[in-house]
């Protein structure tokens, strides 16, 4: 892109610098012909807002977050002069200097600033957009930007801030990918800082990827259109900063509990004419039962919308009546088998779509100012690589929004449970195309009348990505209207920060089958989770590319069950680019037992995974976390490139550390077990040989490919488990499949080994449960298991707060599960609990009866 930078100078303060009650600095430069305004304000401890605007460079007219109300009660002006002002809040200090251009620095009092603008070049007008330059600290860990190719560490790299349909991308090199979230986080052992731009306009971020002999090392955020609105967040840890970000843009949404089971899919099924697709899909469901593989949902690819007659294009919200003669009957059939349906829907219409002419006349599509007519784009139409002319839905138009809303509503009434907002990257060919801006729903979102767009309607200023957000809102609100007592489930491929207020789940798009693809996906997940994409995952086995080998499929399934979202969905073009081929759990008979066992373990883990999601909706802590999350005092996490790259291991919750095997023919893996203190009790290998391992060290873990990947349990942790097959969520009023009640709960605990156990050392773990279905606010039960171990016994205590929700298993008690080889007796409230039969792994189990008490508490009984 052409560069036309102008750095305004000679700023003058327009507010009183001496006022101690003022928690902001307002500056103006009249050096350019059009005055430039600069504002820095304290929002609350750790959160700051900066704007850099002019009449020609207005605030983002549709910011991805609402402007928060400042709370400056704890903020004090520490120092104020004619050219500087310093604010202090608790441990934090923010300083603004304007001897020439504004220079902002933020950090902890008495320490080197974590964030500082670059002198002489800090804020620049750049043609119709802006650029913001800051100092780059070599050696820091940089993460975020929504969804970026591996490794997790973004340092010394350059990124496009946009979204694209990167089918079959290179997990280590492709940029951009599907998400547009301009959140960059710098993490250090002493503190963490993040910057977030609210603009939906395209942009670029050089994270130390550029340097100059005069300017030195720097970061630069470039935005193609409009002025800057940026938030800066500072805290001691990643958790502090991610929570501040969630306070700003919204916490992760509630996800229906069924969505944590196995989600099947594959384009081929819905593309079949002979046998017809509906019959092929029912046959697939029958094979699940035949092979005794539980399945909770099926991703209905867009083949169900393909026209029966030429040209056989995908026409959203229509049904191919040859492939699906009875859509509602088909949906009912799957519901009776306990499988929810996830409908693929794409926010565009080809010129031959039945609704195209009506949308053109009603103004539901973009307008090309050159022709004064509907803008025409080439859009994916039929098989791989095929295209046709048509237009994207303009969600700022009433006509376009209503068309989508009504279409989703009818699909839900037909029986589609979840909307899969796909192909919503909005690859518009011109920034000059015009928006309608007549959608009343805009008033319910973030449009700022004072933003100063000056009547401009061009998509460049407003941003392509705003449609991804409104796309999510339209699907979400329509689902909620049809079933107001159920939480809406919108799965989205593209996303902005605001999109995730409406879409509760996402994934990394059309990945490719390879060992590197499986490995690099971990890094993408970790970065995405820090940007609040937390019910997130990947297409297991790869979406495009060759079929996985038996070994790669098993390894990928073993890894995938330990992630928030577990889906096997693909479009293997091969020799048939129209329908492609699919990955099925039984595709290799010799590995079916391993795949089935892993999927059943996934169902056992649903209480643990679901608890992590409920926790994330409250605290913004990602279920899948970087190895250093919570272990900032361990120097190895900062010095090891392997750990900083985030490709080989991660936390799932705070009890399980998951590794992987990423090469064929390899039967062991190296894993680093982090340490918080010298008193850290270490970890237990949950697979053979079941040894205890020290924290703060690298270990080589035996991992035969037909047995396991490394899964290490933190000593003192706990994993809540349920049955290894599908059960009904307590809030599911229909239960068409007659699934069993969720009436059993076990807790796997990991006490220190006998020789390391100390009397009086208690470990406590709390988890959350709700009915799995109801929309927010969730009625949540909090349940706590505490345990202590000696050389001869393990003592257990149980507490609960079930005022809001009573889990159906509570009256039947709780099964305590010890590690393999641990034969110590289990004692509850001073009474030895009789052991049950050991499970298939040989683990000792004891069932503890629970007695409800007044006030919602429960105590253990023998």
Secondary structure in CASP SS format (residue, H / E / C, confidence):
PFRMAT SS
TARGET T0000
AUTHOR 0000-0000-0000
METHOD secondary structure of the structure
MODEL  1
X C 1.00
X C 1.00
X C 1.00
X C 1.00
X E 1.00
X E 1.00
X C 1.00
X C 1.00
X C 1.00
X C 1.00
X E 1.00
X E 1.00
X E 1.00
X C 1.00
X C 1.00
X C 1.00
X C 1.00
X C 1.00
X C 1.00
X C 1.00
X C 1.00
X C 1.00
X C 1.00
X E 1.00
X E 1.00
X E 1.00
X E 1.00
X E 1.00
X E 1.00
X C 1.00
X C 1.00
X C 1.00
X C 1.00
X C 1.00
X C 1.00
X E 1.00
X E 1.00
X E 1.00
X E 1.00
X E 1.00
X E 1.00
X E 1.00
X E 1.00
X E 1.00
X C 1.00
X C 1.00
X E 1.00
X E 1.00
X E 1.00
X E 1.00
X E 1.00
X E 1.00
X E 1.00
X E 1.00
X C 1.00
X C 1.00
X C 1.00
X C 1.00
X C 1.00
X C 1.00
X C 1.00
X E 1.00
X C 1.00
X C 1.00
X C 1.00
X C 1.00
X C 1.00
X C 1.00
X C 1.00
X C 1.00
X C 1.00
X C 1.00
X C 1.00
X C 1.00
X E 1.00
X E 1.00
X E 1.00
X E 1.00
X E 1.00
X E 1.00
X C 1.00
X C 1.00
X C 1.00
X E 1.00
X E 1.00
X E 1.00
X E 1.00
X E 1.00
X E 1.00
X C 1.00
X C 1.00
X E 1.00
X E 1.00
X E 1.00
X E 1.00
X E 1.00
X E 1.00
X C 1.00
X C 1.00
X C 1.00
X C 1.00
X C 1.00
X E 1.00
X E 1.00
X E 1.00
X E 1.00
X E 1.00
X E 1.00
X C 1.00
X C 1.00
X C 1.00
X C 1.00
X C 1.00
X C 1.00
X E 1.00
X E 1.00
X E 1.00
X C 1.00
X C 1.00
X C 1.00
X C 1.00
X C 1.00
X E 1.00
X E 1.00
X E 1.00
X E 1.00
X C 1.00
X C 1.00
X E 1.00
X E 1.00
X E 1.00
X E 1.00
X E 1.00
X E 1.00
X E 1.00
X C 1.00
X C 1.00
X C 1.00
X C 1.00
X C 1.00
X E 1.00
X E 1.00
X E 1.00
X E 1.00
X C 1.00
X C 1.00
X C 1.00
X C 1.00
X C 1.00
X C 1.00
X C 1.00
X C 1.00
X C 1.00
X C 1.00
X C 1.00
X C 1.00
X E 1.00
X E 1.00
X E 1.00
X E 1.00
X E 1.00
X C 1.00
X C 1.00
X C 1.00
X C 1.00
X C 1.00
X C 1.00
X C 1.00
X C 1.00
X C 1.00
X C 1.00
X C 1.00
X C 1.00
X C 1.00
X C 1.00
X C 1.00
X C 1.00
X C 1.00
X E 1.00
X C 1.00
X C 1.00
X C 1.00
X E 1.00
X E 1.00
X E 1.00
X E 1.00
X E 1.00
X C 1.00
X C 1.00
X C 1.00
X C 1.00
X E 1.00
X E 1.00
X E 1.00
X E 1.00
X E 1.00
X E 1.00
X C 1.00
X C 1.00
X C 1.00
X C 1.00
X C 1.00
X E 1.00
X E 1.00
X E 1.00
X E 1.00
X E 1.00
X E 1.00
X E 1.00
X E 1.00
X E 1.00
X E 1.00
X C 1.00
X C 1.00
X C 1.00
X E 1.00
X E 1.00
X E 1.00
X E 1.00
X E 1.00
X E 1.00
X E 1.00
X E 1.00
X C 1.00
X C 1.00
X C 1.00
X C 1.00
X E 1.00
X E 1.00
X E 1.00
X E 1.00
X E 1.00
X E 1.00
X E 1.00
X E 1.00
X C 1.00
X C 1.00
X H 1.00
X H 1.00
X H 1.00
X H 1.00
X H 1.00
X H 1.00
X H 1.00
X H 1.00
X H 1.00
X H 1.00
X H 1.00
X H 1.00
X C 1.00
X C 1.00
X C 1.00
X C 1.00
X C 1.00
X C 1.00
X C 1.00
X H 1.00
X H 1.00
X H 1.00
X H 1.00
X C 1.00
X C 1.00
X E 1.00
X E 1.00
X E 1.00
X C 1.00
X H 1.00
X H 1.00
X H 1.00
X H 1.00
X C 1.00
X C 1.00
X C 1.00
X C 1.00
X C 1.00
X C 1.00
X H 1.00
X H 1.00
X H 1.00
X H 1.00
X H 1.00
X H 1.00
X H 1.00
X H 1.00
X H 1.00
X H 1.00
X H 1.00
X H 1.00
X H 1.00
X H 1.00
X C 1.00
X C 1.00
X C 1.00
X C 1.00
X C 1.00
X C 1.00
X E 1.00
X E 1.00
X E 1.00
X E 1.00
X C 1.00
X H 1.00
X H 1.00
X H 1.00
X H 1.00
X E 1.00
X C 1.00
X C 1.00
X C 1.00
X C 1.00
X C 1.00
X C 1.00
X C 1.00
X E 1.00
X C 1.00
X C 1.00
X C 1.00
X C 1.00
X C 1.00
X C 1.00
X C 1.00
X C 1.00
X C 1.00
X C 1.00
X C 1.00
X C 1.00
X H 1.00
X H 1.00
X H 1.00
X H 1.00
X H 1.00
X H 1.00
X H 1.00
X H 1.00
X H 1.00
X H 1.00
X C 1.00
X C 1.00
X C 1.00
X E 1.00
X E 1.00
X E 1.00
X E 1.00
X E 1.00
X E 1.00
X E 1.00
X C 1.00
X E 1.00
X E 1.00
X E 1.00
X C 1.00
X C 1.00
X C 1.00
X C 1.00
X C 1.00
X H 1.00
X H 1.00
X H 1.00
X H 1.00
X H 1.00
X H 1.00
X H 1.00
X C 1.00
X C 1.00
X E 1.00
X C 1.00
X E 1.00
X E 1.00
X C 1.00
X C 1.00
X C 1.00
X C 1.00
X E 1.00
X E 1.00
X C 1.00
X C 1.00
X E 1.00
X E 1.00
X E 1.00
X E 1.00
X C 1.00
X C 1.00
X C 1.00
X C 1.00
X C 1.00
X C 1.00
X E 1.00
X E 1.00
X E 1.00
X E 1.00
X E 1.00
X E 1.00
X E 1.00
X C 1.00
X C 1.00
X C 1.00
X C 1.00
X H 1.00
X H 1.00
X H 1.00
X H 1.00
X H 1.00
X H 1.00
X H 1.00
X H 1.00
X H 1.00
X H 1.00
X H 1.00
X H 1.00
X H 1.00
X H 1.00
X H 1.00
X H 1.00
X H 1.00
X C 1.00
X C 1.00
X C 1.00
X E 1.00
X E 1.00
X E 1.00
X E 1.00
X E 1.00
X C 1.00
X C 1.00
X C 1.00
X C 1.00
X C 1.00
X C 1.00
X C 1.00
X C 1.00
X C 1.00
X C 1.00
X C 1.00
X E 1.00
X C 1.00
X C 1.00
X C 1.00
X C 1.00
X C 1.00
X H 1.00
X H 1.00
X H 1.00
X H 1.00
X H 1.00
X C 1.00
X C 1.00
X E 1.00
X C 1.00
X H 1.00
X H 1.00
X H 1.00
X C 1.00
X C 1.00
X C 1.00
X C 1.00
X C 1.00
X C 1.00
X E 1.00
X H 1.00
X H 1.00
X H 1.00
X H 1.00
X C 1.00
X C 1.00
X H 1.00
X H 1.00
X H 1.00
X H 1.00
X H 1.00
X H 1.00
X H 1.00
X H 1.00
X H 1.00
X H 1.00
X H 1.00
X H 1.00
X H 1.00
X H 1.00
X H 1.00
X H 1.00
X H 1.00
X H 1.00
X C 1.00
X C 1.00
X C 1.00
X C 1.00
X C 1.00
X C 1.00
X C 1.00
X E 1.00
X E 1.00
X E 1.00
X C 1.00
X C 1.00
X E 1.00
X C 1.00
X C 1.00
X C 1.00
X H 1.00
X H 1.00
X H 1.00
X C 1.00
X C 1.00
X C 1.00
X E 1.00
X E 1.00
X E 1.00
X C 1.00
X C 1.00
X C 1.00
X C 1.00
X E 1.00
X C 1.00
X C 1.00
X H 1.00
X H 1.00
X H 1.00
X H 1.00
X H 1.00
X H 1.00
X H 1.00
X H 1.00
X H 1.00
X H 1.00
X H 1.00
X H 1.00
X H 1.00
X H 1.00
X H 1.00
X H 1.00
X C 1.00
X C 1.00
X C 1.00
X C 1.00
X C 1.00
X E 1.00
X E 1.00
X C 1.00
X E 1.00
X C 1.00
X C 1.00
X C 1.00
X C 1.00
X E 1.00
X C 1.00
X C 1.00
X C 1.00
X C 1.00
X C 1.00
X H 1.00
X H 1.00
X H 1.00
X H 1.00
X H 1.00
X H 1.00
X H 1.00
X H 1.00
X H 1.00
X H 1.00
X H 1.00
X C 1.00
X C 1.00
X C 1.00
X C 1.00
X C 1.00
X C 1.00
X E 1.00
X E 1.00
X C 1.00
X C 1.00
X C 1.00
X E 1.00
X C 1.00
X C 1.00
X C 1.00
X C 1.00
X C 1.00
X C 1.00
X C 1.00
X C 1.00
X E 1.00
X C 1.00
X C 1.00
X C 1.00
X C 1.00
X C 1.00
X C 1.00
X C 1.00
X H 1.00
X H 1.00
X H 1.00
X H 1.00
X H 1.00
X H 1.00
X H 1.00
X H 1.00
X H 1.00
X H 1.00
X H 1.00
X H 1.00
X H 1.00
X H 1.00
X H 1.00
X H 1.00
X C 1.00
X H 1.00
X H 1.00
X H 1.00
X H 1.00
X H 1.00
X H 1.00
X H 1.00
X H 1.00
X H 1.00
X H 1.00
X H 1.00
X H 1.00
X H 1.00
X H 1.00
X C 1.00
X C 1.00
X C 1.00
X C 1.00
X E 1.00
X E 1.00
X C 1.00
X C 1.00
X C 1.00
X C 1.00
X C 1.00
X C 1.00
X C 1.00
X C 1.00
X C 1.00
X C 1.00
X H 1.00
X H 1.00
X H 1.00
X H 1.00
X C 1.00
X H 1.00
X H 1.00
X H 1.00
X H 1.00
X H 1.00
X C 1.00
X C 1.00
X C 1.00
X C 1.00
X E 1.00
X E 1.00
X E 1.00
X C 1.00
X C 1.00
X C 1.00
X E 1.00
X E 1.00
X E 1.00
X C 1.00
X C 1.00
X C 1.00
X C 1.00
X C 1.00
X C 1.00
X C 1.00
X C 1.00
X C 1.00
X E 1.00
X E 1.00
X E 1.00
X E 1.00
X E 1.00
X E 1.00
X C 1.00
X C 1.00
X C 1.00
X C 1.00
X C 1.00
X C 1.00
X C 1.00
X C 1.00
X C 1.00
X E 1.00
X E 1.00
X E 1.00
X C 1.00
X C 1.00
X C 1.00
X C 1.00
X C 1.00
X C 1.00
X E 1.00
X E 1.00
X C 1.00
X C 1.00
X C 1.00
X E 1.00
X E 1.00
X E 1.00
X E 1.00
X E 1.00
X E 1.00
X C 1.00
X C 1.00
X C 1.00
X C 1.00
X C 1.00
X C 1.00
X C 1.00
X C 1.00
X E 1.00
X E 1.00
X E 1.00
X E 1.00
X C 1.00
X C 1.00
X C 1.00
X E 1.00
X E 1.00
X E 1.00
X E 1.00
X C 1.00
X C 1.00
X C 1.00
X C 1.00
X C 1.00
X C 1.00
X E 1.00
X C 1.00
X C 1.00
X C 1.00
X C 1.00
X C 1.00
X C 1.00
X C 1.00
X C 1.00
X C 1.00
X C 1.00
X C 1.00
X C 1.00
X E 1.00
X C 1.00
X C 1.00
X C 1.00
X C 1.00
X E 1.00
X E 1.00
X E 1.00
X E 1.00
X C 1.00
X C 1.00
X C 1.00
X C 1.00
X H 1.00
X H 1.00
X H 1.00
X C 1.00
X C 1.00
X C 1.00
X C 1.00
X C 1.00
X E 1.00
X E 1.00
X E 1.00
X E 1.00
X E 1.00
X E 1.00
X E 1.00
X E 1.00
X C 1.00
X C 1.00
X C 1.00
X C 1.00
X C 1.00
X C 1.00
X C 1.00
X C 1.00
X C 1.00
X C 1.00
X C 1.00
X E 1.00
X E 1.00
X E 1.00
X E 1.00
X E 1.00
X E 1.00
X E 1.00
X E 1.00
X E 1.00
X C 1.00
X C 1.00
X C 1.00
X E 1.00
X E 1.00
X E 1.00
X E 1.00
X E 1.00
X E 1.00
X E 1.00
X E 1.00
X E 1.00
X C 1.00
X C 1.00
X C 1.00
X C 1.00
X C 1.00
X C 1.00
X C 1.00
X C 1.00
X H 1.00
X H 1.00
X H 1.00
X C 1.00
X E 1.00
X E 1.00
X E 1.00
X E 1.00
X C 1.00
X C 1.00
X C 1.00
X C 1.00
X C 1.00
X C 1.00
X C 1.00
X E 1.00
X E 1.00
X E 1.00
X E 1.00
X C 1.00
X C 1.00
X E 1.00
X E 1.00
X E 1.00
X C 1.00
X E 1.00
X E 1.00
X C 1.00
X C 1.00
X C 1.00
X C 1.00
X C 1.00
X C 1.00
X C 1.00
X C 1.00
X E 1.00
X E 1.00
X E 1.00
X E 1.00
X E 1.00
X E 1.00
X E 1.00
X E 1.00
X C 1.00
X C 1.00
X C 1.00
X C 1.00
X C 1.00
X E 1.00
X E 1.00
X E 1.00
X E 1.00
X C 1.00
END
